[in-house]
Amino acid sequence: MRYEVRKVSIGKCKMILQKDGSVYTDEEVSQIRDYLYMLAEIEHEVFLKTLKKKVEAKKNS
């Protein structure tokens, strides 16, 4: 399932990432943000599959 996602801005991500004094370029922040979105998408897919299995198991019991 694909849908349009409005991502958190690079500026907001940079502010969060640099709270501890670390310094990142916009490109690094963009790569980190994209990686985190990819992980979230995987987790969401796993969640939906697990939920579907639970619903099917409940129907069959």
C-alpha positions as CSV (number, residue, x, y, z in Angstrom):
1,M,0.0,0.0,0.0
2,R,1.5,3.3,-1.1
3,Y,0.3,6.8,-0.1
4,E,1.6,10.3,-0.1
5,V,3.5,11.2,3.0
6,R,4.3,14.8,4.1
7,K,7.7,14.5,5.6
8,V,9.0,16.5,8.6
9,S,11.1,19.4,7.2
10,I,14.9,19.2,7.0
11,G,15.0,22.3,9.3
12,K,12.9,20.6,12.0
13,C,14.9,17.3,11.7
14,K,18.2,19.3,11.9
15,M,17.0,21.0,15.1
16,I,16.1,17.7,16.7
17,L,19.3,16.0,15.6
18,Q,21.6,18.8,16.7
19,K,20.1,19.3,20.2
20,D,23.0,17.5,21.7
21,G,25.6,19.7,19.9
22,S,26.2,17.4,17.0
23,V,26.5,19.0,13.6
24,Y,25.0,17.6,10.4
25,T,24.8,18.8,6.8
26,D,21.4,19.1,5.2
27,E,22.4,16.1,3.0
28,E,23.1,14.0,6.1
29,V,19.9,15.1,7.8
30,S,18.0,14.2,4.6
31,Q,19.6,10.7,4.5
32,I,18.8,10.1,8.2
33,R,15.2,11.3,7.8
34,D,14.7,9.1,4.7
35,Y,16.1,6.1,6.5
36,L,13.8,6.7,9.5
37,Y,10.8,7.0,7.2
38,M,11.8,3.7,5.5
39,L,12.0,2.0,8.9
40,A,8.7,3.4,9.9
41,E,7.1,2.1,6.6
42,I,8.5,-1.4,7.3
43,E,7.2,-1.4,10.8
44,H,3.8,-0.2,9.6
45,E,3.6,-3.1,7.1
46,V,4.6,-5.6,9.8
47,F,1.9,-4.1,12.1
48,L,-0.8,-4.4,9.4
49,K,0.2,-8.0,8.6
50,T,0.1,-8.9,12.3
51,L,-3.3,-7.2,12.8
52,K,-4.7,-9.0,9.7
53,K,-3.5,-12.4,11.1
54,K,-5.1,-11.6,14.5
55,V,-8.4,-10.7,12.8
56,E,-8.4,-13.8,10.7
57,A,-7.6,-16.0,13.7
58,K,-10.4,-14.5,15.6
59,K,-12.9,-15.1,12.7
60,N,-11.8,-18.8,12.6
61,S,-12.2,-19.4,16.3
